[in-house]
Amino acid sequence: MPKTISELPFIFIIGFNKSATTSLHAFFQNNGFPSVHWDGGRLGKTMLLNCCNDKPILAGYDKEFRVFSDMTFRTHRLRFEGNSLFRILDADYPNSFFIYNSRNLQDWLRSRALHRGTMDGESPIQLEMRLLKTTNPQKVFDKWRKERKQLEKEVREYFSGYSKFIEIDISDKDLPMKLSRFLGMTLDQSQWQIHNRNPQHS
């Protein structure tokens, strides 16, 4: 393994939250990669502001971290998904590795719906229902499903044939081995475990 942060590649985990982002973050962290996960929404907010101010998208983070996951940010008015900016990540940090992590669609929707992280007492699904002006959670599920399918389509088209992109299913028992092979590094596979198994968490 490289010994200094400058020798480590950038690795972007661009699947949605509730797709083992915490587990992937811990796996890389425990393998010696400085990793940041969500950071209380500050990661996604910084990405958005950097783009608005024409700075490198990860300015403020890129000197300290090499692995990035769960780039979500929300306010009372919006939910922003930083993974949607994967093209800018690629442009600003060329030759980086991209991991699209996914899980069974229905399990993912259920886990998102049960997530209880709140902002002033409002959970993510409550925020979505309010923004959509509905009391029907199915409309939120339809929106999330559409967003995920659209991202998958765009990611697959953009990274088609790119050797530094991999798509993984978090239930794959060979996931840590595949990541080691993908990165061309020997990773301690015993560090892989699913964190926050309770579907209320990431």
N, C-alpha and C positions, 0 to 999 in steps of 0.2 A: 504493500500500500504506500502511496505517496505520503510524505511526512509533513509537508507544509500546505496551508490552504491554497496557495497559488498553484500548487501542483495538482489539485483536485479539479475535476471537471464540474461544470454546472449541470445539475440534474433537476428537471422540472416535472413534477407529478401533476398532470393536468386533468385527472378525473375529478368528478364532483365530490364534495364532502359526503360523508356517509358511505364511502367506498374504501374503507380501511386507510384513510389518509393518516390517521394517528399511528396506525401500525407501521406503515411505510416510513413515516417520519422517525419513529423509534428504531426501526431496523437500520436505517442509514446512520442515525445518530450513534447507535451502539457499535457501528462499524467504522467510526472515526470520521464521519462526514458532518461538518457543522450544518445543522438543519434547522429550518424554521417552519412552523406549522401554524397558520392562521394569525397568531400573534394578536389575539383580541380584536381582529378585524383591521388592524393597522397595516398588515401586509397588503391586502387588497386595496385599501385606501391610498397607500403610498404609490402603488402601481398606477392607479387612476390619476392621481395628482401629478406624478412624474410625466405621464403622457400629456396631460393638459399643459404642463410647463416645458415641454419639449426636452426633457432630461432622459437619460437612460432609464428604462422602466423599473429597474431594481436599485436605482441610486439610493443610498442610505442603508441598503442590505447587502449589496454585492461584494463588499470587502470583508464581511464577517461570516456569510453563509454560502453554502454551495448547493444545498438541496432545499427545494421550496414546494410546499403543499398547502392545500386548503386556502385558496386565495379569495375567500368570500369576504364581503363587506356589506353591511346593511345599515340603513337609517330608518326613520319612521316613514320615509317616502319611497325608498327603493331598496332592491337587493342587487348587488353587483357581483358578477362571477369573473374573477381575474383570469381564470383559465381560458376565457374567450379571447384573451389577448396573446394567444400562443404564437401568432405570426410575429408580433412585436418582440416577444421574448427571443425568438429565433433570430430576428434581425439584429437585436442589440447584443446578443450573446451567441455568436455563430459557433458551430461545431459542438453545441451542447446536446445532452441526452434528454429525450422526452419520453415519459412513461404515461400512457393513458390507462388508468386503473378503473375497472368497472366491476359491477356485481349484477346478479339477477335483478331484472328491472322491477319486478313486483316487490322484492325484498328491499330494494333501494327506496322505492316510493314509501313503503310502510315505515322504514327507518326514519326517513325525513319527516314524515307526518308525526312520529312519536318524539321527535327531538324537542326537548323542553328548555333549551337555552333561550332565555328571554331578554327582551329589552323593555324596561318599564312594564314588566309583566306580560308582554306580548310574545308568544312563541313564533317561530318562522312560519308555520302554516296559518296562524292567526293573522300575521302580517300580510301574507299572500291573499287571504280571503278578503281582508279589508281593502287592499289595493285593487282587487278584482271586483269589489262591491258585490260579494256573494256570500252566502252562508253554506254553500254546497262545496265540501272539500274535494269532490270529484273534479270540479273545474280547476282546482289547483293541481291535482294529479295530472290532468290533461296538459296543463301548461308545463309542468316539470318534465313530463314524458316528451313533449315536443322539443323542449330545449335540449334535452339529452340527445335525442336522435339527430337534431340539427348539428350539435357539436361533433358528434361521432362522424357524421357525414363529412363535415369540413375538415376535421383532423385527418381522417383517412385519405381524403383527396390531397391535402396539402403535403402530408408526409409519405405519400406513396413512393416506395422505392428508396426511402431514406434509411440508411443502416443504423442511425442513432435514434430511431423511434421504435417503441415496442408497445403492444397492447396486451394487457394482462387481466385475467379474471382473478379476483382476490381469493376465490375458493380453490384455485389450482394448488395442489399439494407440492408441485415442483416450482412454485413461484420464486423462492429464494435462489434456487439453482439457476433458473432462467435469468434472473437479474444479474447474477455473477457472470454468467456467460455473455449477456448483453453488454455489460460494462467492460468486460475483459479484465476483471479483477477478482481476486479471491476474497469473498465475503464470508463472514462467520454465519452460516445458515442457521445455527442454533438461536440466533438473535431474532429470528422471525417468529412472531406470535401475534394473534389477534388481540388487540387492546380494546377496551370498552365494548365488550360483547353485548352489553345491554343496548338494544336498538335505539335508545334515547341519545346515544352519543356517537361521535364520529368514528 
